[in-house]
Amino acid sequence: MDVDVAVERVIACPVAEVAAVAGDPGNAPRWYRNITEVRWRTEPPVGVGSRMDFEARFLGRRLAYTYEAVALEPGRRLVMRTADGPFPMETTYTWEALGESATRMTLRNRGTPTGFAGLTAPLMERAMRRAMTGDLAALARLLES
């Protein structure tokens, strides 16, 4: 079963500011509760072909995976896919300006869990939605403070 979860939040900051912080994978531990570390394999800043190693904890398990940026429209959209790791995943960030001082950010994760994770996909989807909603709330707190 495929997993496809999208959440969105309006953040009271200009789109350029939201995209600059959220679109820099090195900032992920600042606003993703489950991401503990990001190590660049390529030189920052992010661009198509950039690769980063992520370490995370999700549902009580340690996960290590490598993301590769596969699409980038600065200030509008960033798409990253796992190049290796336990759960093939694609993450998409989109940013939409709502006037001069507000941004709608959408965070979408989709993939095909394998093994035991594949059997628990509905549970995983609910946990992902909860975590992603919390992550966007943390990003909003970070940027709006």
Secondary structure, 3 states (H helix, E strand, C coil): CCEEEEEEEEECCCHHHHHHHHCCHHHHHHHCCCEEEEEECCCCCCCCCCEEEEEEEECCEEEEEEEEEEEEECCCEEEEEEEECCCCEEEEEEEEECCCCCEEEEEEEEECCCHHHHHCHHHHHHHHHHHHHHHHHHHHHHHHC
